[in-house]
Amino acid sequence: MRYTPAGIPVLDLSLQHGSTVTEDDRPRQVSMEMKAVAVGAITRTLQTLELGTAGLFAGFLTSTRNKRGLLFHITSFEPSVPN
């Protein structure tokens, strides 16, 4: 956790995804990792999560400060319900 000069909490993290999708009628393994940031009140929820917690993250994409990648800004989170 860090704070902006105005005292707003910011949490830098990374999100990972892995699944199998169908492409051209064939299964394909998909995996990715993306840098993410949470700003403000959502940080209280996210900082209590354990490493590897699954869930639905919503937000928006922007470019990183150096314009060499994408950064996902998390605006909401819903934990996954175990089956």
C-alpha positions as semicolon CSV with decimal commas, in nm:
position;residue;x (nm);y (nm);z (nm)
1;M;0,000;0,000;0,000
2;R;0,121;0,348;-0,080
3;Y;-0,041;0,690;-0,065
4;T;-0,056;0,978;-0,310
5;P;0,059;1,322;-0,192
6;A;-0,311;1,395;-0,131
7;G;-0,333;1,094;0,102
8;I;-0,532;0,867;-0,131
9;P;-0,447;0,497;-0,088
10;V;-0,304;0,314;-0,391
11;L;-0,242;-0,059;-0,419
12;D;-0,017;-0,192;-0,697
13;L;-0,070;-0,557;-0,784
14;S;-0,075;-0,808;-1,066
15;L;-0,361;-1,027;-1,186
16;Q;-0,320;-1,373;-1,338
17;H;-0,561;-1,564;-1,559
18;G;-0,555;-1,917;-1,694
19;S;-0,821;-2,108;-1,887
20;T;-0,894;-2,325;-2,187
21;V;-1,080;-2,173;-2,481
22;T;-1,185;-2,307;-2,818
23;E;-1,030;-2,159;-3,129
24;D;-1,103;-2,303;-3,473
25;D;-1,277;-2,599;-3,302
26;R;-0,961;-2,683;-3,106
27;P;-0,887;-2,634;-2,736
28;R;-0,623;-2,378;-2,655
29;Q;-0,460;-2,302;-2,320
30;V;-0,462;-1,932;-2,241
31;S;-0,266;-1,768;-1,962
32;M;-0,166;-1,411;-1,889
33;E;-0,046;-1,179;-1,618
34;M;-0,132;-0,810;-1,610
35;K;-0,020;-0,519;-1,395
36;A;-0,306;-0,364;-1,204
37;V;-0,370;-0,075;-0,967
38;A;-0,649;0,005;-0,723
39;V;-0,710;0,360;-0,601
40;G;-0,925;0,481;-0,315
41;A;-1,186;0,285;-0,119
42;I;-1,146;-0,041;-0,319
43;T;-0,797;-0,080;-0,170
44;R;-0,950;-0,168;0,170
45;T;-1,118;-0,474;0,019
46;L;-0,825;-0,583;-0,196
47;Q;-0,554;-0,552;0,068
48;T;-0,729;-0,818;0,280
49;L;-0,729;-1,080;0,001
50;E;-0,494;-1,374;0,024
51;L;-0,249;-1,440;-0,257
52;G;-0,421;-1,648;-0,526
53;T;-0,776;-1,539;-0,443
54;A;-1,002;-1,588;-0,744
55;G;-1,268;-1,339;-0,837
56;L;-1,420;-1,108;-1,091
57;F;-1,229;-0,783;-1,126
58;A;-1,388;-0,493;-1,316
59;G;-1,233;-0,165;-1,423
60;F;-1,065;-0,004;-1,720
61;L;-0,740;-0,022;-1,917
62;T;-0,491;0,259;-1,961
63;S;-0,136;0,275;-2,087
64;T;0,147;0,269;-1,836
65;R;0,331;0,592;-1,762
66;N;0,607;0,505;-2,009
67;K;0,346;0,406;-2,274
68;R;0,507;0,061;-2,312
69;G;0,228;-0,153;-2,174
70;L;-0,120;-0,172;-2,030
71;L;-0,234;-0,105;-1,675
72;F;-0,569;-0,232;-1,546
73;H;-0,738;0,006;-1,299
74;I;-0,957;-0,201;-1,067
75;T;-1,286;-0,034;-0,976
76;S;-1,476;-0,331;-0,831
77;F;-1,422;-0,687;-0,715
78;E;-1,649;-0,987;-0,650
79;P;-1,498;-1,301;-0,499
80;S;-1,560;-1,630;-0,681
81;V;-1,804;-1,864;-0,514
82;P;-1,655;-2,215;-0,477
83;N;-1,850;-2,492;-0,655
